[in-house]
């Protein structure tokens, strides 16, 4: 097994040097669990999270000047992968069951499970960094934050090559409809929300998640929506338990049973 003390130099595992990382903080996210979390932050630009940076005796010093930037790269650890065995071939959602090599995909199940997200920087308050467009779940260890710099982080479109399957989502964006009962529940829950300040904001965040169909390829092909008894897809966003029913190109959000304000 991996040695527990991997900080510093000199530690080896299977004859190779081990590199250790100490998180600079942990994400406080509107996504409480993997189910429903978007696969890319650009899918849900309205999603939000914060990082309380813990570095040195005065963390705010390390963040000085960061708010001059509009976007940041966030490096983080896939800490909730479970014990899934790593495989050389992966089935990316956009390929509807076809396979590609692990390093030709963005699967979270990697030899070194490090995530990379481009997030909008909304604000820096003391040691707290406020982000939107997050695709990271609650409690995720944050390894680093770097400013996004267009001249060196952006390539001219004419020079970029990507396979056709990247450009072609498996399904078109879905239409999301909220029932009157669901809208009423959201209004009643507003006082309990930490990341959204209006019904419009949280409605848009839910819409962003659902219109890209967060279900796995397996569930989508099988026709099951989730493991719930009534075959509905359920996920948590902030203090809201969202229930969704998929039907062809439309997703309906009905009231969620036992949702307390």
C-alpha positions in Angstrom: 0.0 0.0 0.0 1.0 3.6 -0.4 3.1 4.9 2.5 1.1 7.3 4.7 4.0 9.8 5.1 4.5 11.2 1.7 5.4 14.7 2.6 9.0 15.9 2.0 11.7 14.1 0.2 13.2 10.7 0.2 10.1 8.5 0.3 9.8 5.8 -2.3 7.1 3.4 -3.3 7.8 0.4 -5.6 11.3 1.9 -6.2 9.9 5.3 -7.4 10.0 8.6 -5.5 6.6 9.7 -4.1 5.5 13.3 -4.3 3.2 14.5 -1.6 0.7 17.4 -1.6 -0.8 19.4 1.2 -4.2 21.0 0.4 -4.4 24.7 0.6 -8.1 24.4 1.6 -11.3 22.5 1.0 -14.1 23.5 -1.3 -17.4 24.6 0.2 -19.6 23.7 -2.8 -23.2 24.0 -3.8 -22.9 20.4 -5.0 -23.0 18.1 -2.0 -22.4 14.8 -3.8 -21.3 13.4 -7.1 -24.8 12.7 -8.4 -25.9 15.8 -10.4 -22.5 17.5 -10.4 -21.7 18.7 -14.0 -18.9 16.9 -15.8 -17.4 20.3 -16.7 -17.8 23.7 -15.0 -18.6 25.4 -18.3 -21.8 23.3 -18.4 -23.1 25.1 -15.2 -21.7 28.6 -15.1 -24.1 29.5 -12.3 -22.8 26.9 -9.9 -20.9 28.3 -6.9 -18.4 27.4 -4.3 -15.8 29.0 -1.9 -12.3 28.1 -0.7 -11.0 29.3 2.6 -7.3 29.2 1.9 -5.1 27.9 4.7 -1.5 28.9 3.8 1.0 30.5 6.2 0.1 32.7 9.1 -1.6 35.3 6.9 -3.4 33.5 4.0 -4.7 36.8 2.7 -1.2 37.8 1.8 -0.8 34.9 -0.5 -4.1 36.0 -2.3 -3.0 39.6 -2.7 -3.6 40.7 -6.3 -5.7 37.7 -7.3 -8.9 39.6 -7.5 -7.4 41.6 -10.4 -8.1 38.4 -12.5 -11.6 37.3 -13.7 -10.9 33.6 -14.0 -8.6 31.1 -12.2 -7.4 27.5 -12.7 -8.3 25.3 -9.7 -6.3 22.1 -9.2 -7.9 19.6 -6.9 -8.0 16.0 -5.8 -10.7 13.4 -6.8 -11.1 12.4 -3.1 -14.4 10.5 -3.5 -13.6 8.1 -6.3 -14.1 5.0 -4.2 -12.0 1.9 -4.8 -12.8 1.5 -8.5 -10.1 -0.4 -10.4 -8.2 1.7 -12.9 -8.6 0.6 -16.5 -6.6 1.5 -19.6 -9.8 2.0 -21.6 -12.6 4.4 -20.7 -16.2 4.9 -22.0 -16.6 8.8 -22.2 -20.2 10.0 -21.9 -20.1 11.7 -25.4 -19.1 8.4 -27.1 -22.3 6.6 -26.0 -20.4 3.4 -25.1 -17.4 3.6 -27.3 -13.9 3.4 -25.7 -10.8 5.6 -25.6 -7.6 5.3 -23.7 -7.6 6.8 -20.2 -5.2 9.7 -21.2 -7.5 10.6 -24.1 -10.3 11.3 -21.7 -11.1 13.4 -18.6 -12.3 10.5 -16.5 -11.9 11.1 -12.7 -10.5 7.6 -12.3 -6.8 8.3 -13.1 -3.4 7.0 -11.9 -3.0 10.4 -10.1 -6.6 11.6 -9.5 -6.0 15.3 -10.0 -8.8 17.5 -11.3 -8.4 20.8 -13.2 -11.2 23.3 -13.5 -11.4 26.8 -15.0 -13.6 28.8 -12.7 -14.8 32.4 -12.7 -13.4 34.4 -9.8 -16.3 36.3 -8.2 -14.5 37.8 -5.2 -11.7 37.5 -2.7 -12.6 38.3 0.9 -9.7 37.9 3.3 -8.7 34.3 3.0 -11.9 33.2 1.2 -12.0 32.8 -2.6 -15.5 32.9 -4.2 -15.9 31.0 -7.4 -18.6 30.2 -9.9 -18.8 27.7 -12.8 -17.6 25.0 -10.4 -17.8 21.2 -11.2 -16.4 20.2 -7.8 -18.2 18.6 -4.9 -18.4 19.6 -1.2 -15.2 18.9 0.8 -12.9 18.5 -2.1 -9.2 19.1 -1.3 -7.9 22.1 -3.2 -4.2 21.8 -4.2 -3.6 25.1 -6.0 -5.2 28.2 -7.5 -3.6 29.9 -10.5 -4.7 32.9 -12.5 -6.1 32.3 -16.0 -3.9 34.3 -18.4 -5.4 34.5 -22.0 -2.2 35.1 -23.9 -0.6 31.9 -22.6 -3.7 29.8 -21.6 -5.7 30.3 -24.9 -4.8 28.8 -28.3 -6.1 30.2 -31.5 -9.0 28.1 -32.7 -7.4 27.6 -36.1 -4.4 25.7 -34.5 -6.4 23.5 -32.1 -7.3 19.9 -33.1 -9.9 17.8 -31.3 -11.7 14.6 -32.4 -15.2 14.9 -33.8 -16.8 13.2 -30.8 -15.7 16.1 -28.6 -17.6 18.6 -30.7 -20.8 16.5 -30.9 -22.7 16.0 -27.6 -24.6 12.7 -27.6 -27.9 14.5 -27.1 -29.0 18.1 -27.8 -29.7 20.4 -24.8 -32.8 19.3 -23.0 -35.8 21.6 -22.2 -36.2 22.0 -18.4 -39.7 22.8 -17.0 -40.5 23.5 -13.4 -43.9 22.7 -12.0 -45.8 25.3 -10.0 -45.3 23.2 -6.9 -41.5 23.0 -7.4 -41.3 26.8 -7.9 -43.3 27.3 -4.7 -40.9 25.0 -2.8 -37.9 26.9 -4.1 -39.5 30.2 -2.8 -40.0 28.6 0.6 -36.4 27.3 0.7 -34.7 30.6 -0.1 -33.9 31.4 3.5 -32.0 28.2 3.9 -29.8 28.6 0.7 -26.1 29.7 1.2 -25.0 30.1 -2.4 -28.0 31.6 -4.2 -29.8 34.8 -3.3 -32.9 34.6 -5.5 -35.3 32.0 -6.9 -34.1 33.0 -10.4 -30.5 32.2 -9.5 -31.2 28.7 -8.1 -33.7 27.9 -10.9 -31.0 28.7 -13.5 -28.5 26.6 -11.6 -30.8 23.6 -11.6 -31.6 24.2 -15.3 -27.9 24.3 -16.2 -27.3 20.9 -14.5 -30.3 19.2 -16.1 -30.3 20.5 -19.6 -27.0 18.7 -20.2 -28.4 15.4 -18.9 -26.2 14.5 -15.9 -27.2 10.8 -16.0 -24.5 8.3 -16.9 -24.5 6.7 -20.3 -25.5 3.4 -18.7 -28.6 4.9 -17.0 -29.6 6.8 -20.2 -29.4 3.8 -22.4 -31.0 1.5 -19.9 -33.9 3.9 -19.6 -33.6 4.1 -15.8 -33.4 7.6 -14.4 -31.9 6.7 -11.0 -32.1 4.0 -8.3 -35.2 5.6 -6.8 -38.4 3.5 -6.6 -40.3 5.9 -8.8 -37.5 6.0 -11.5 -36.7 9.7 -11.0 -33.3 11.4 -10.9 -32.5 13.0 -7.6 -29.6 15.3 -6.7 -28.7 17.9 -4.1 -27.9 21.5 -4.9 -27.2 23.8 -1.9 -30.1 23.1 0.5 -32.4 21.9 -2.2 -33.1 18.2 -3.0 -34.0 18.3 -6.7 -36.2 15.6 -8.3 -36.3 15.4 -12.1 -38.3 13.2 -14.5 -36.7 12.8 -18.0 -39.0 12.3 -21.0 -37.3 12.4 -24.4 -36.2 16.0 -24.9 -37.9 17.4 -21.8 -37.0 17.3 -18.1 -39.7 18.1 -15.6 -38.9 19.2 -12.1 -41.9 18.3 -9.8 -42.1 19.1 -6.1 -39.7 17.0 -4.0 -41.4 14.9 -1.3 -40.4 15.6 2.3 -38.4 18.7 1.3 -38.5 20.9 4.4 -38.0 24.6 4.4 
